[in-house]
Amino acid sequence: MSNNDDMGARLASVEARLQVLEDTDAIRNLKSRYAELCDDNYNPDGIAALFAEDAVWESESLGRYEGREAIRDFFARASSIFSFAIHYSLNSQIEVTGNRARAQWFLFMPCTLAANNEAMWRAGIDREEYTRIDRTWLFSYKHSTPLFHSSFDKGWSRERFAEA
């Protein structure tokens, strides 16, 4: 192998690793944008635009929605569930493989239930899959598993899952 071949292989390796870093950062930005739109009164058009046409969004406590339009319809109603929320997405583990990726995040969400104006603490694990379409990363699958949903006053040590 000549020096030029070795240099070419090393350059290709650096470019591949750089692409993974750029893709990982783009996925973090996608997740941040999702949280920002959720905190903006669950902006349904903005949120739906972050999902692939055939994406699935599901939560063990809030249901399963298949396709971008169903996801948009759910988020058009979400502010009637939570009148206030701040979504903190923490401790990401992102794995990129070409035009596909998957990640796990922890969610911490102080919020207010719209039905009774009750302050709540919510936490869960988000397991997500992504696809790159036309150089843009989109959600292809999102599943949320609750860890706790507790009233602000009682907290999760006395009431891990409150009645919603």
C-alpha positions in Angstrom: 0.0 0.0 0.0 1.5 3.4 -1.0 1.5 6.5 1.2 -1.3 7.9 -1.0 -3.4 4.8 -0.5 -2.8 4.9 3.3 -3.6 8.7 3.4 -6.8 8.1 1.4 -7.9 5.3 3.8 -7.2 7.5 6.8 -9.1 10.4 5.3 -12.1 8.2 4.5 -12.1 6.9 8.1 -12.0 10.5 9.4 -14.8 11.6 7.1 -16.9 8.6 8.2 -16.4 9.3 11.9 -17.1 13.0 11.3 -20.4 12.1 9.5 -21.5 10.1 12.6 -20.7 13.0 14.8 -22.7 15.4 12.6 -25.6 13.0 12.4 -25.6 12.5 16.1 -25.7 16.3 16.6 -28.5 16.6 14.0 -30.5 14.0 16.0 -30.0 15.9 19.2 -31.2 19.1 17.5 -34.2 17.2 16.2 -35.1 16.1 19.7 -34.5 19.6 21.1 -36.8 21.0 18.5 -39.5 18.4 19.3 -39.3 19.4 23.0 -39.4 23.1 22.1 -42.6 22.6 20.0 -44.2 20.5 22.8 -43.5 23.3 25.2 -45.1 25.7 22.7 -48.6 24.5 23.4 -48.0 21.3 21.5 -47.6 23.0 18.1 -49.2 20.2 16.0 -48.0 21.3 12.6 -44.4 21.9 13.8 -44.3 18.6 15.6 -45.8 16.6 12.7 -43.2 18.1 10.4 -40.5 16.3 12.5 -41.9 12.9 11.7 -41.7 10.7 8.6 -45.0 10.2 6.7 -45.3 6.6 8.0 -43.9 7.3 11.5 -45.4 5.9 14.7 -45.7 7.8 18.0 -46.8 5.8 21.0 -47.1 6.2 24.7 -48.3 3.6 27.2 -50.5 6.2 28.8 -51.5 8.3 25.8 -52.0 5.9 23.0 -50.6 4.9 19.6 -50.7 7.1 16.5 -49.6 5.9 13.1 -48.7 8.3 10.3 -47.9 12.0 10.2 -51.5 13.0 10.1 -52.6 10.9 13.1 -49.6 12.4 15.0 -50.7 15.9 14.0 -54.2 15.2 15.1 -53.1 13.9 18.5 -50.9 16.9 19.2 -53.8 19.2 18.2 -55.6 17.8 21.2 -52.5 17.5 23.5 -52.9 21.0 25.1 -56.3 19.8 26.4 -54.4 17.2 28.3 -51.5 19.3 29.5 -52.0 23.1 29.8 -48.4 23.6 30.6 -45.3 21.4 30.2 -41.5 21.7 30.1 -39.9 18.7 28.4 -36.3 17.9 29.5 -34.7 15.2 27.4 -31.6 13.8 29.2 -28.9 11.2 29.0 -29.1 10.5 25.3 -27.6 7.3 23.9 -27.6 7.7 20.1 -26.5 5.0 17.6 -26.2 6.0 13.9 -26.0 3.4 11.1 -26.0 5.1 7.7 -29.5 6.6 7.1 -31.0 5.1 10.2 -30.4 5.8 13.8 -31.9 4.9 17.2 -31.7 6.5 20.6 -32.8 6.3 24.2 -33.5 9.4 26.3 -34.8 10.0 29.8 -37.7 12.5 29.9 -38.4 14.7 32.9 -41.5 16.8 32.6 -43.0 19.2 35.1 -46.5 19.9 33.8 -50.0 20.9 34.6 -53.1 18.8 33.9 -55.6 20.8 32.0 -58.6 18.9 33.5 -58.1 20.0 37.1 -55.2 22.5 36.9 -53.0 20.2 39.0 -49.3 20.5 38.9 -47.6 17.1 38.2 -44.2 15.5 37.8 -43.7 13.1 34.9 -40.7 11.0 33.9 -40.2 8.3 31.4 -37.9 6.7 28.9 -38.2 7.6 25.2 -37.0 4.9 22.8 -36.8 6.4 19.3 -35.8 5.5 15.7 -34.9 8.0 13.0 -34.5 8.0 9.3 -32.6 10.4 7.1 -34.7 11.6 4.1 -33.3 14.1 1.6 -30.4 14.9 4.1 -32.9 15.6 6.9 -33.3 13.5 10.0 -36.9 12.7 11.0 -38.5 10.6 13.7 -39.7 7.2 12.3 -40.7 5.7 15.6 -41.2 7.1 19.1 -42.2 5.0 22.2 -42.5 6.5 25.7 -42.6 4.3 28.8 -43.6 6.1 32.0 -41.4 5.8 35.1 -43.7 8.0 37.3 -46.6 10.4 37.0 -47.0 12.1 40.4 -48.7 15.1 41.9 -46.5 18.0 42.7 -47.6 18.1 46.3 -47.1 14.4 47.0 -44.1 13.6 44.8 -43.0 10.3 43.4 -41.9 8.8 46.7 -45.4 8.8 48.1 -47.4 8.5 44.8 -45.5 7.0 41.9 -48.5 6.9 39.5 -51.3 9.4 40.2 -54.7 9.2 38.6 -54.6 11.2 35.4 
